[in-house]
Amino acid sequence: MAKKYLLTVTDEMGAKLEKEMKRRMIETVPETVRAILSEYLTDKK
């Protein structure tokens, strides 16, 4: 079952997420956050 979270970021972080979204050719910021978290958590194992 999926959980939903509300995330607030600074304007600077939002701009970085939008830049990363375009670099990865992802359509939305939430998808970008999921991709980054997935990579981060996978690398930490």
Backbone as a ProteinNet text record, in pm:
[ID]
protein_1_A
[PRIMARY]
MAKKYLLTVTDEMGAKLEKEMKRRMIETVPETVRAILSEYLTDKK
[TERTIARY]
83.2	0	88.3	56.9	134.2	90.1	185.6	157	179.2	106.7	122	186.3	276.2	343.1	333.6	322.1	323.5	462.6	525.5	662.5	668.8	727.9	748.4	897.6	931.9	1072.4	1090	1213.3	1244.4	1236.6	1232	1231.2	1356.4	1469.3	1595.4	1589.5	1538.4	1527.6	1427.2	1318.3	1219.9	1280.6	1363.8	1430.1	1525.5	1596.5	1688.3	1611.4	1497.2	1415.2	1362	1318.7	1269.3	1381.2	1501.4	1616.3	1648	1645.9	1672.8	1562.8	1440	1326.7	1349.1	1391.2	1416.9	1536.2	1641.6	1761.4	1728.7	1643.2	1605.6	1489.4	1433.1	1318.1	1200.3	1173.7	1060.7	952.5	827.4	717.3	676.7	696.6	651	757.8	748	840.2	822.4	698.7	686.5	754.2	745.1	813.8	964.8	1013.2	1155.7	1201.4	1124.3	1157	1160.4	1062.9	1060.9	1185	1224.4	1342.2	1468.4	1483.2	1600.9	1605.1	1492.9	1488.3	1516	1459.8	1481.8	1629.5	1695	1838.4	1918.9	1886.1	1958.5	1945.9	1824.3	1802.6	1859.8	1862.2	1920.9	2072.6	2134.5	2279.5	2328.2	2241.3	2280.5	2283.4	2234.8	2231.5	2368.2
-118.1	0	125.3	220.3	343.3	443.7	520.5	627.6	761.3	862.2	995.9	1086	1171.4	1267.4	1405.2	1505.9	1643.5	1697.9	1756	1802.7	1949.9	2028.2	2170	2193.1	2263.5	2291.5	2441.4	2486	2626.8	2654.9	2780.7	2818.7	2766.7	2773.4	2725.5	2575.2	2498.9	2354.1	2322	2398.2	2378.3	2399.3	2503.1	2529.8	2416.2	2364.1	2252.1	2127.2	2103.9	1987.8	2002.1	2121.9	2142.8	2124.8	2170.5	2151.9	2002.8	1930.7	1786.5	1713	1758	1698.2	1708.3	1824.3	1843.8	1761.2	1754.9	1678	1530.1	1479.1	1337.8	1310.6	1417.6	1406.8	1338.2	1380.9	1331.7	1438.7	1398.4	1491.7	1573.8	1522.3	1595.2	1597.2	1696	1704.9	1586.3	1545.5	1428.4	1302.4	1281.3	1166.4	1182.4	1304.8	1332.4	1303.5	1347	1320.5	1170.3	1096.9	951	886.8	931.7	875.3	902.6	1025.3	1061.6	981.4	972.4	895.2	747.3	694.5	553.7	526.1	612.3	595.2	609	709.4	734.8	616.6	568.8	459.1	326.9	306.5	185.9	187.1	304	316.4	299.7	325.1	318.3	177	78.8	-59.6	-121.8
0	0	0	-82.3	-92.7	12.7	61.6	157.4	87	129.7	73.9	178.1	132.1	218	154.9	238.2	192.5	220.2	120.9	133.2	98.7	186.3	160.6	139.6	32.4	2.7	-18.9	-4.1	-28.6	-178.5	-213.5	-354.9	-425.6	-356.2	-413.9	-442.1	-345.9	-364.7	-475	-481.4	-587	-724.5	-737.2	-864.8	-901.1	-800.9	-825.6	-868.3	-804	-840.9	-982.8	-1020.4	-1156.9	-1259.3	-1225.7	-1315.7	-1330.6	-1219.1	-1221.8	-1298.2	-1283.2	-1354.3	-1505.5	-1550.6	-1694.1	-1740.7	-1656.3	-1692.1	-1708.5	-1621.4	-1626.1	-1721.3	-1778	-1868.2	-1798.3	-1675.5	-1597.7	-1604.2	-1601.6	-1623	-1501.4	-1379.7	-1261.7	-1152.6	-1064.8	-951.7	-856.2	-822.2	-733.7	-789.2	-919.4	-979.7	-965.9	-978.7	-964.6	-822.7	-724.4	-584	-558.7	-610.5	-593.3	-654.8	-773.1	-839.4	-758.1	-709.4	-630.9	-501.6	-431	-306.3	-330.4	-437.1	-468.7	-493	-570.5	-596	-467.5	-388.6	-264.6	-169.3	-150.4	-55.8	-106.9	-237.2	-294.2	-278.2	-295.4	-283.5	-139.6	-42.8	98.2	153.5	80.1	130.2	129.2
[MASK]
+++++++++++++++++++++++++++++++++++++++++++++

